[in-house]
Amino acid sequence: MSTEEICRGCGRCMPCPAGIKISDCARMNLFLRGESFEEYLTEEWKTKMKRIENCLRCNLCKGRCPHRLDIPNLLIRNYEEYKTFI
């Protein structure tokens, strides 16, 4: 993943009409590589990540992102990777 595809967690993409906590979910791949990645495998986090399945692909988040990230696709990639940990 290049630096152009990394969410900086600024939160400008929010709010999400589907209820996705974008700034956390978009950085999940980074969290899973941390020393205490187990804290992201709780039922609470599983529920947060599962909301990605409800993405409307409305692209509101994409239009708000100052780094021009393709947030819907970034979320899906992170969710697929997250599922390999649970």
N, CA and C atoms as an extended XYZ file, in Angstrom:
258
Properties=species:S:1:pos:R:3:atomname:S:1:resname:S:1:resid:I:1 pbc="F F F"
N         0.851       -1.180        0.000 N   MET     1
C         0.000        0.000        0.000 CA  MET     1
C         0.888        1.231        0.000 C   MET     1
N         0.636        2.111       -0.925 N   SER     2
C         1.431        3.329       -1.005 CA  SER     2
C         0.905        4.367       -0.014 C   SER     2
N         1.702        5.382        0.233 N   THR     3
C         1.279        6.423        1.173 CA  THR     3
C         0.054        7.166        0.654 C   THR     3
N        -0.182        7.124       -0.653 N   GLU     4
C        -1.367        7.765       -1.213 CA  GLU     4
C        -2.638        7.017       -0.831 C   GLU     4
N        -2.525        5.801       -0.328 N   GLU     5
C        -3.687        4.990        0.024 CA  GLU     5
C        -3.869        4.857        1.533 C   GLU     5
N        -3.158        5.650        2.310 N   ILE     6
C        -3.227        5.536        3.761 CA  ILE     6
C        -4.099        6.643        4.328 C   ILE     6
N        -5.103        6.237        5.071 N   CYS     7
C        -5.976        7.196        5.751 CA  CYS     7
C        -5.204        7.817        6.901 C   CYS     7
N        -5.280        9.120        7.002 N   ARG     8
C        -4.585        9.837        8.078 CA  ARG     8
C        -5.469       10.036        9.300 C   ARG     8
N        -6.742        9.638        9.207 N   GLY     9
C        -7.640        9.708       10.357 CA  GLY     9
C        -8.114       11.107       10.700 C   GLY     9
N        -8.170       11.997        9.731 N   CYS    10
C        -8.574       13.378       10.010 CA  CYS    10
C       -10.060       13.502       10.323 C   CYS    10
N       -10.862       12.567        9.845 N   GLY    11
C       -12.289       12.572       10.126 CA  GLY    11
C       -13.133       13.452        9.231 C   GLY    11
N       -12.534       14.087        8.258 N   ARG    12
C       -13.304       14.977        7.372 CA  ARG    12
C       -14.279       14.207        6.489 C   ARG    12
N       -14.095       12.918        6.374 N   CYS    13
C       -14.977       12.071        5.572 CA  CYS    13
C       -16.335       11.837        6.233 C   CYS    13
N       -16.408       12.123        7.508 N   MET    14
C       -17.607       11.839        8.296 CA  MET    14
C       -18.590       12.999        8.227 C   MET    14
N       -19.867       12.746        8.477 N   PRO    15
C       -20.479       11.485        8.876 CA  PRO    15
C       -20.810       10.606        7.667 C   PRO    15
N       -20.937        9.346        7.944 N   CYS    16
C       -21.287        8.364        6.918 CA  CYS    16
C       -22.782        8.045        7.038 C   CYS    16
N       -23.527        8.133        5.946 N   PRO    17
C       -24.959        7.834        6.016 CA  PRO    17
C       -25.260        6.380        6.362 C   PRO    17
N       -24.275        5.490        6.177 N   ALA    18
C       -24.469        4.077        6.517 CA  ALA    18
C       -24.005        3.765        7.940 C   ALA    18
N       -23.521        4.776        8.656 N   GLY    19
C       -23.094        4.577       10.043 CA  GLY    19
C       -21.715        3.963       10.206 C   GLY    19
N       -20.914        3.981        9.164 N   ILE    20
C       -19.562        3.428        9.227 CA  ILE    20
C       -18.645        4.452        9.892 C   ILE    20
N       -17.863        3.998       10.861 N   LYS    21
C       -16.861        4.857       11.508 CA  LYS    21
C       -15.630        4.842       10.592 C   LYS    21
N       -15.704        5.632        9.538 N   ILE    22
C       -14.728        5.569        8.453 CA  ILE    22
C       -13.297        5.757        8.928 C   ILE    22
N       -13.048        6.771        9.738 N   SER    23
C       -11.658        7.082       10.104 CA  SER    23
C       -10.989        5.938       10.851 C   SER    23
N       -11.741        5.146       11.597 N   ASP    24
C       -11.159        3.976       12.268 CA  ASP    24
C       -11.076        2.784       11.324 C   ASP    24
N       -12.150        2.525       10.611 N   CYS    25
C       -12.182        1.360        9.729 CA  CYS    25
C       -11.193        1.479        8.577 C   CYS    25
N       -10.969        2.701        8.109 N   ALA    26
C       -10.040        2.911        6.997 CA  ALA    26
C        -8.583        2.742        7.427 C   ALA    26
N        -8.343        2.778        8.732 N   ARG    27
C        -6.972        2.592        9.235 CA  ARG    27
C        -6.775        1.235        9.891 C   ARG    27
N        -7.752        0.351        9.781 N   MET    28
C        -7.672       -0.944       10.452 CA  MET    28
C        -6.431       -1.733       10.039 C   MET    28
N        -6.044       -1.647        8.781 N   ASN    29
C        -4.852       -2.396        8.358 CA  ASN    29
C        -3.621       -1.960        9.154 C   ASN    29
N        -3.561       -0.696        9.540 N   LEU    30
C        -2.448       -0.213       10.361 CA  LEU    30
C        -2.578       -0.720       11.798 C   LEU    30
N        -3.800       -0.695       12.327 N   PHE    31
C        -4.031       -1.173       13.691 CA  PHE    31
C        -3.660       -2.644       13.837 C   PHE    31
N        -3.966       -3.446       12.829 N   LEU    32
C        -3.703       -4.883       12.896 CA  LEU    32
C        -2.213       -5.209       12.878 C   LEU    32
N        -1.405       -4.258       12.495 N   ARG    33
C         0.043       -4.469       12.478 CA  ARG    33
C         0.717       -3.955       13.743 C   ARG    33
N        -0.070       -3.432       14.661 N   GLY    34
C         0.465       -2.925       15.920 CA  GLY    34
C         0.677       -4.041       16.930 C   GLY    34
N         1.363       -3.709       17.996 N   GLU    35
C         1.680       -4.693       19.034 CA  GLU    35
C         0.442       -5.230       19.736 C   GLU    35
N        -0.554       -4.392       19.927 N   SER    36
C        -1.746       -4.827       20.661 CA  SER    36
C        -2.945       -4.971       19.723 C   SER    36
N        -2.726       -5.640       18.585 N   PHE    37
C        -3.786       -5.766       17.593 CA  PHE    37
C        -4.992       -6.538       18.114 C   PHE    37
N        -4.810       -7.353       19.173 N   GLU    38
C        -5.914       -8.151       19.699 CA  GLU    38
C        -7.071       -7.283       20.169 C   GLU    38
N        -6.794       -6.058       20.610 N   GLU    39
C        -7.865       -5.180       21.089 CA  GLU    39
C        -8.838       -4.811       19.975 C   GLU    39
N        -8.463       -5.029       18.716 N   TYR    40
C        -9.332       -4.725       17.582 CA  TYR    40
C       -10.104       -5.947       17.100 C   TYR    40
N       -10.016       -7.033       17.841 N   LEU    41
C       -10.713       -8.260       17.459 CA  LEU    41
C       -11.910       -8.547       18.361 C   LEU    41
N       -12.347       -7.556       19.110 N   THR    42
C       -13.475       -7.715       20.021 CA  THR    42
C       -14.796       -7.722       19.247 C   THR    42
N       -15.855       -8.108       19.918 N   GLU    43
C       -17.178       -8.096       19.293 CA  GLU    43
C       -17.568       -6.678       18.867 C   GLU    43
N       -17.196       -5.698       19.677 N   GLU    44
C       -17.497       -4.302       19.335 CA  GLU    44
C       -16.851       -3.917       18.004 C   GLU    44
N       -15.582       -4.274       17.840 N   TRP    45
C       -14.887       -3.949       16.593 CA  TRP    45
C       -15.403       -4.779       15.429 C   TRP    45
N       -15.749       -6.024       15.680 N   LYS    46
C       -16.327       -6.854       14.609 CA  LYS    46
C       -17.601       -6.209       14.082 C   LYS    46
N       -18.410       -5.683       14.993 N   THR    47
C       -19.653       -5.017       14.602 CA  THR    47
C       -19.364       -3.753       13.800 C   THR    47
N       -18.383       -2.961       14.259 N   LYS    48
C       -18.019       -1.738       13.535 CA  LYS    48
C       -17.538       -2.065       12.121 C   LYS    48
N       -16.702       -3.078       12.014 N   MET    49
C       -16.152       -3.437       10.708 CA  MET    49
C       -17.224       -4.040        9.801 C   MET    49
N       -18.143       -4.787       10.360 N   LYS    50
C       -19.203       -5.403        9.564 CA  LYS    50
C       -20.090       -4.353        8.896 C   LYS    50
N       -20.178       -3.178        9.486 N   ARG    51
C       -20.984       -2.097        8.886 CA  ARG    51
C       -20.482       -1.728        7.495 C   ARG    51
N       -19.242       -2.045        7.208 N   ILE    52
C       -18.698       -1.766        5.871 CA  ILE    52
C       -19.536       -2.470        4.810 C   ILE    52
N       -20.123       -3.612        5.156 N   GLU    53
C       -20.980       -4.336        4.208 CA  GLU    53
C       -22.179       -3.489        3.782 C   GLU    53
N       -22.541       -2.486        4.578 N   ASN    54
C       -23.688       -1.635        4.286 CA  ASN    54
C       -23.320       -0.358        3.535 C   ASN    54
N       -22.069       -0.259        3.097 N   CYS    55
C       -21.629        0.931        2.367 CA  CYS    55
C       -22.559        1.175        1.176 C   CYS    55
N       -23.030        2.395        1.060 N   LEU    56
C       -23.952        2.776       -0.011 CA  LEU    56
C       -23.230        3.134       -1.308 C   LEU    56
N       -21.919        3.263       -1.215 N   ARG    57
C       -21.101        3.712       -2.351 CA  ARG    57
C       -21.618        5.050       -2.892 C   ARG    57
N       -22.044        5.891       -1.963 N   CYS    58
C       -22.547        7.220       -2.320 CA  CYS    58
C       -21.406        8.180       -2.637 C   CYS    58
N       -20.215        7.826       -2.199 N   ASN    59
C       -18.993        8.606       -2.449 CA  ASN    59
C       -18.955        9.957       -1.738 C   ASN    59
N       -19.831       10.172       -0.771 N   LEU    60
C       -19.751       11.404        0.015 CA  LEU    60
C       -18.402       11.488        0.717 C   LEU    60
N       -17.971       10.375        1.288 N   CYS    61
C       -16.690       10.340        2.002 CA  CYS    61
C       -15.531       10.642        1.056 C   CYS    61
N       -15.598       10.083       -0.106 N   LYS    62
C       -14.547       10.276       -1.105 CA  LYS    62
C       -14.440       11.744       -1.505 C   LYS    62
N       -15.580       12.393       -1.662 N   GLY    63
C       -15.591       13.800       -2.031 CA  GLY    63
C       -15.099       14.718       -0.921 C   GLY    63
N       -15.224       14.281        0.320 N   ARG    64
C       -14.798       15.091        1.468 CA  ARG    64
C       -13.330       14.877        1.822 C   ARG    64
N       -12.739       13.810        1.365 N   CYS    65
C       -11.374       13.455        1.762 CA  CYS    65
C       -10.358       14.433        1.161 C   CYS    65
N        -9.590       15.126        2.020 N   PRO    66
C        -8.609       16.077        1.499 CA  PRO    66
C        -7.433       15.391        0.798 C   PRO    66
N        -7.310       14.077        0.996 N   HIS    67
C        -6.206       13.329        0.373 CA  HIS    67
C        -6.673       12.557       -0.853 C   HIS    67
N        -7.948       12.750       -1.190 N   ARG    68
C        -8.552       12.142       -2.387 CA  ARG    68
C        -8.447       10.624       -2.404 C   ARG    68
N        -8.614       10.018       -1.222 N   LEU    69
C        -8.584        8.568       -1.142 CA  LEU    69
C        -9.873        7.973       -1.708 C   LEU    69
N        -9.754        6.801       -2.291 N   ASP    70
C       -10.927        6.056       -2.741 CA  ASP    70
C       -11.433        5.276       -1.525 C   ASP    70
N       -12.118        5.983       -0.648 N   ILE    71
C       -12.491        5.433        0.645 CA  ILE    71
C       -13.361        4.183        0.532 C   ILE    71
N       -14.385        4.131       -0.313 N   PRO    72
C       -15.174        2.903       -0.381 CA  PRO    72
C       -14.324        1.663       -0.677 C   PRO    72
N       -13.416        1.775       -1.612 N   ASN    73
C       -12.559        0.626       -1.930 CA  ASN    73
C       -11.554        0.345       -0.821 C   ASN    73
N       -11.047        1.384       -0.186 N   LEU    74
C       -10.126        1.219        0.936 CA  LEU    74
C       -10.814        0.471        2.079 C   LEU    74
N       -12.062        0.842        2.361 N   LEU    75
C       -12.810        0.154        3.414 CA  LEU    75
C       -13.005       -1.315        3.096 C   LEU    75
N       -13.367       -1.611        1.870 N   ILE    76
C       -13.593       -3.008        1.482 CA  ILE    76
C       -12.308       -3.816        1.598 C   ILE    76
N       -11.196       -3.263        1.148 N   ARG    77
C        -9.905       -3.978        1.258 CA  ARG    77
C        -9.557       -4.225        2.722 C   ARG    77
N        -9.760       -3.216        3.565 N   ASN    78
C        -9.456       -3.375        4.983 CA  ASN    78
C       -10.368       -4.402        5.639 C   ASN    78
N       -11.630       -4.410        5.245 N   TYR    79
C       -12.569       -5.385        5.813 CA  TYR    79
C       -12.183       -6.808        5.413 C   TYR    79
N       -11.816       -6.994        4.172 N   GLU    80
C       -11.393       -8.332        3.720 CA  GLU    80
C       -10.166       -8.797        4.503 C   GLU    80
N        -9.212       -7.899        4.711 N   GLU    81
C        -8.035       -8.256        5.485 CA  GLU    81
C        -8.411       -8.520        6.938 C   GLU    81
N        -9.286       -7.702        7.493 N   TYR    82
C        -9.724       -7.868        8.889 CA  TYR    82
C       -10.328       -9.249        9.104 C   TYR    82
N       -11.123       -9.711        8.148 N   LYS    83
C       -11.767      -11.019        8.285 CA  LYS    83
C       -10.770      -12.163        8.345 C   LYS    83
N        -9.553      -11.959        7.863 N   THR    84
C        -8.539      -13.028        7.959 CA  THR    84
C        -7.995      -13.139        9.381 C   THR    84
N        -8.224      -12.110       10.206 N   PHE    85
C        -7.742      -12.112       11.591 CA  PHE    85
C        -8.768      -12.690       12.569 C   PHE    85
N       -10.046      -12.705       12.167 N   ILE    86
C       -11.082      -13.148       13.104 CA  ILE    86
C       -11.523      -14.576       12.831 C   ILE    86
